[in-house]
């Protein structure tokens, strides 16, 4: 992969307190048409994607995931980010908001898998992250295998891949089902009406295309961002294992922590 940017700014991990997101078992989730009759609140869908072969591969090993994915590879270059170990996995701005604390890269799937493998052996791994990648374009055929009963085949999925990373609180303008295929993820959610308490950055560029909160969820500076205490009082947490999914209504704010040497999420927006 080829590289272009700089690295900066450490963060200190802590865990916020929050109530758990409502959850449904797989049997209940299978009865819902999420496009026609979506819930009005986030729902953790336990085991909703457990039938995917990719999930089965992830339960074996990262090497099994690589063997499963490579035959789907269309050979198109992927866009990725890498942040040095001192960033603690957080993909964010520099202190003055003029740039980012990660390096942008381009390369191919075998390159990405090799970087992830090499970082899994590092005492202090860098954070590596491939953002939203349309599956029909980059992994053709995988969309026919990674399907959900409550989502039309016309809704095309996206793949996200990396190791242990932290994506700052942001929202989306569409309903979403996010499925963990490998690794673990924690979503910390805030209702749409908490926007003013999240201190959304006013910057011309964003790390991933959507405006993000300036507050580090693991180490919130309540002297600098006092209203964030109100946002925290409304927070909900969903912890996802391979095969689990999260239904996330549009405009809900979400902070995403990914864990493990190889983490893959597949999501559906409509």
Wavefront OBJ file of the C-alpha trace (Angstrom):
o trace
v 0.000 0.000 0.000
v 1.134 3.569 -0.693
v 1.045 6.167 2.078
v 0.221 9.939 2.333
v -0.168 11.924 5.708
v 0.986 12.287 9.379
v 0.327 10.862 12.848
v -0.538 12.694 16.152
v -2.372 12.885 19.572
v -2.746 10.143 22.238
v -5.893 9.236 24.195
v -6.564 7.538 27.549
v -9.087 4.640 27.621
v -11.955 4.616 30.118
v -15.419 3.074 29.867
v -18.613 5.169 29.898
v -21.601 4.011 31.918
v -24.733 3.483 29.875
v -27.869 1.389 29.748
v -27.991 -1.581 27.397
v -29.769 -1.342 24.046
v -33.008 -3.335 23.800
v -32.388 -6.735 22.217
v -34.304 -9.383 20.289
v -33.411 -13.005 19.813
v -32.964 -14.330 16.281
v -36.430 -15.870 16.136
v -38.109 -12.526 16.780
v -35.781 -10.638 14.413
v -36.598 -13.066 11.599
v -40.272 -12.033 11.749
v -39.598 -8.328 11.059
v -39.515 -6.516 7.716
v -37.080 -3.792 8.665
v -37.725 -1.709 5.560
v -41.511 -1.737 5.754
v -41.997 -1.763 9.540
v -38.767 -0.647 11.224
v -38.549 -0.243 15.004
v -38.517 3.338 16.251
v -35.472 2.742 18.451
v -32.164 0.846 18.185
v -32.358 -2.927 18.627
v -29.563 -5.448 19.116
v -30.401 -8.495 16.964
v -28.684 -11.486 18.551
v -27.485 -14.066 16.025
v -29.295 -12.372 13.118
v -26.388 -12.987 10.697
v -25.091 -16.193 12.247
v -25.903 -18.133 9.052
v -23.203 -16.369 7.020
v -20.213 -18.537 6.012
v -18.018 -15.497 6.712
v -19.122 -15.619 10.358
v -18.283 -19.320 10.492
v -14.822 -18.579 9.073
v -14.292 -15.800 11.627
v -15.051 -18.222 14.444
v -12.157 -20.361 13.203
v -9.323 -17.862 12.713
v -8.228 -14.705 10.860
v -6.516 -17.005 8.355
v -9.836 -18.721 7.641
v -11.421 -15.317 7.017
v -8.663 -14.450 4.539
v -9.122 -17.750 2.700
v -12.865 -17.132 2.481
v -12.641 -13.500 1.294
v -9.864 -13.737 -1.280
v -11.887 -15.624 -3.935
v -14.426 -12.761 -3.915
v -11.746 -10.099 -4.441
v -12.329 -8.071 -7.626
v -8.766 -6.737 -7.503
v -9.779 -3.091 -7.088
v -7.670 -0.814 -4.863
v -9.043 -0.225 -1.373
v -8.797 3.010 0.601
v -7.550 2.668 4.159
v -6.343 4.661 7.168
v -3.504 3.849 9.555
v -2.788 5.582 12.878
v 0.280 5.072 15.041
v 0.166 3.148 18.327
v 0.123 6.311 20.449
v -3.324 7.195 19.066
v -4.890 4.311 20.991
v -6.909 3.264 17.943
v -8.703 6.619 17.684
v -9.117 7.902 14.116
v -9.520 11.624 14.602
v -8.338 15.169 13.917
v -5.076 16.810 14.846
v -5.346 19.151 17.841
v -6.075 22.242 15.711
v -8.608 20.428 13.453
v -6.512 21.329 10.404
v -5.710 17.719 9.538
v -6.052 14.149 10.733
v -4.067 11.942 13.101
v -3.894 9.091 10.600
v -2.288 8.353 7.252
v -4.398 7.585 4.186
v -3.340 4.589 2.118
v -4.340 2.764 -1.050
v -3.702 -0.865 -1.861
v -5.288 -4.232 -2.494
v -7.006 -6.815 -0.338
v -3.908 -9.042 0.048
v -1.969 -5.940 1.202
v -4.640 -5.117 3.777
v -4.707 -8.673 5.110
v -0.921 -8.712 5.370
v -0.886 -5.396 7.278
v -3.486 -6.736 9.690
v -1.509 -9.942 10.172
v 1.732 -8.036 10.794
v 0.061 -5.677 13.285
v -1.421 -8.646 15.157
v 2.177 -9.640 15.952
v 3.273 -6.149 17.015
v 3.669 -5.371 20.753
v 1.912 -2.026 20.183
v -0.090 -2.328 16.960
v -1.030 0.548 14.718
v -4.738 1.043 14.047
v -5.653 -0.020 10.501
v -9.086 0.675 9.019
v -10.762 0.133 5.657
v -13.950 2.203 5.599
v -17.245 1.675 3.794
v -16.587 -0.455 0.690
v -19.489 -1.457 -1.601
v -19.505 -5.247 -1.685
v -20.937 -5.734 -5.229
v -18.109 -3.623 -6.663
v -15.181 -4.879 -4.578
v -16.273 -8.388 -3.526
v -18.800 -9.411 -6.196
v -20.862 -12.423 -5.237
v -20.470 -11.913 -1.506
v -23.694 -9.865 -1.481
v -25.557 -12.998 -2.603
v -24.272 -14.900 0.429
v -24.413 -12.182 3.094
v -28.160 -11.558 2.991
v -30.698 -10.698 5.680
v -34.316 -11.907 5.633
v -35.728 -8.516 6.661
v -33.838 -6.491 4.037
v -34.483 -6.505 0.285
v -31.783 -7.812 -2.055
v -31.963 -4.397 -3.728
v -30.194 -2.920 -0.695
v -26.502 -3.384 -1.420
v -24.219 -4.091 1.551
v -20.920 -2.450 2.450
v -17.878 -3.999 4.104
v -15.690 -2.395 6.798
v -12.459 -4.037 7.918
v -9.639 -3.339 10.358
v -8.230 -4.179 13.758
v -8.899 -2.418 17.083
v -10.097 1.064 16.152
v -12.257 3.853 17.568
v -14.559 5.887 15.321
v -15.877 9.098 16.875
v -19.564 9.724 17.468
v -21.407 10.504 14.211
v -24.777 9.795 12.610
v -26.210 8.665 9.267
v -29.083 9.959 7.160
v -30.457 6.463 6.496
v -31.743 3.506 8.490
v -29.022 0.941 9.032
v -28.463 -2.670 9.993
v -24.838 -3.286 10.953
v -23.694 -6.925 11.237
v -20.481 -8.028 12.907
v -18.896 -10.795 10.850
v -15.532 -10.974 12.653
v -14.162 -9.579 15.905
v -16.294 -7.616 18.363
v -17.813 -4.135 18.254
v -19.302 -1.821 20.820
v -21.766 0.834 19.691
v -22.489 3.669 22.107
v -25.672 5.401 20.979
v -27.208 8.808 21.612
v -30.712 9.936 20.523
v -30.974 12.489 17.692
v -31.989 15.261 20.109
v -28.568 15.122 21.811
v -26.731 16.805 18.933
v -26.143 20.073 20.834
v -24.644 18.128 23.751
v -22.217 16.155 21.590
v -20.100 19.130 20.420
v -20.030 18.248 16.740
v -16.896 19.555 15.028
v -17.241 22.548 12.740
v -14.552 21.669 10.200
v -14.493 21.670 6.375
v -13.303 18.062 6.220
v -14.231 14.983 8.234
v -12.288 11.754 8.816
v -14.950 9.513 7.290
v -17.418 11.745 5.470
v -19.833 12.554 8.324
v -19.455 15.280 10.990
v -18.112 13.867 14.264
v -18.149 14.724 17.964
v -15.083 16.407 19.426
v -15.495 14.522 22.710
v -13.321 11.474 23.350
v -15.852 9.009 24.728
v -13.196 7.114 26.680
v -11.843 10.260 28.343
v -14.484 13.017 28.137
v -13.232 16.430 29.247
v -16.351 17.727 31.008
v -14.660 21.030 31.871
v -14.251 21.736 28.175
v -17.476 19.993 27.075
v -19.848 20.305 30.077
v -23.068 19.518 28.197
v -21.680 16.108 27.270
v -22.689 14.964 30.765
v -26.312 15.327 29.653
v -25.618 13.282 26.517
v -24.030 10.545 28.629
v -27.164 10.313 30.743
v -29.076 9.257 27.598
v -26.441 6.872 26.197
v -27.167 3.254 25.306
v -24.584 0.535 24.631
v -24.729 -2.493 22.334
v -21.962 -5.106 22.392
v -21.872 -7.276 19.265
v -20.206 -10.658 18.739
v -19.796 -12.376 15.333
v -23.248 -13.032 13.875
v -24.927 -10.257 15.884
v -26.472 -7.205 14.232
v -27.687 -3.769 15.294
v -30.684 -1.994 13.824
v -29.932 1.720 13.995
v -32.606 4.250 12.961
v -31.454 7.217 10.912
v -30.063 10.260 12.738
v -29.129 8.291 15.873
v -25.602 9.234 16.948
v -23.167 6.372 17.419
v -19.603 5.914 18.584
v -18.033 2.659 17.344
v -15.255 0.693 19.040
v -13.882 -2.309 17.152
v -11.849 -4.988 18.930
v -9.568 -7.776 17.790
v -6.741 -8.338 15.294
v -9.287 -8.727 12.471
v -12.651 -7.011 12.654
v -15.201 -7.069 9.826
v -18.593 -5.371 9.750
v -21.119 -5.571 6.925
v -23.878 -2.986 6.904
v -27.045 -2.226 4.942
v -28.305 1.378 4.499
v -31.678 2.306 3.052
l 1 2 3 4 5 6 7 8 9 10 11 12 13 14 15 16 17 18 19 20 21 22 23 24 25 26 27 28 29 30 31 32 33 34 35 36 37 38 39 40 41 42 43 44 45 46 47 48 49 50 51 52 53 54 55 56 57 58 59 60 61 62 63 64 65 66 67 68 69 70 71 72 73 74 75 76 77 78 79 80 81 82 83 84 85 86 87 88 89 90 91 92 93 94 95 96 97 98 99 100 101 102 103 104 105 106 107 108 109 110 111 112 113 114 115 116 117 118 119 120 121 122 123 124 125 126 127 128 129 130 131 132 133 134 135 136 137 138 139 140 141 142 143 144 145 146 147 148 149 150 151 152 153 154 155 156 157 158 159 160 161 162 163 164 165 166 167 168 169 170 171 172 173 174 175 176 177 178 179 180 181 182 183 184 185 186 187 188 189 190 191 192 193 194 195 196 197 198 199 200 201 202 203 204 205 206 207 208 209 210 211 212 213 214 215 216 217 218 219 220 221 222 223 224 225 226 227 228 229 230 231 232 233 234 235 236 237 238 239 240 241 242 243 244 245 246 247 248 249 250 251 252 253 254 255 256 257 258 259 260 261 262 263 264 265 266 267 268 269 270
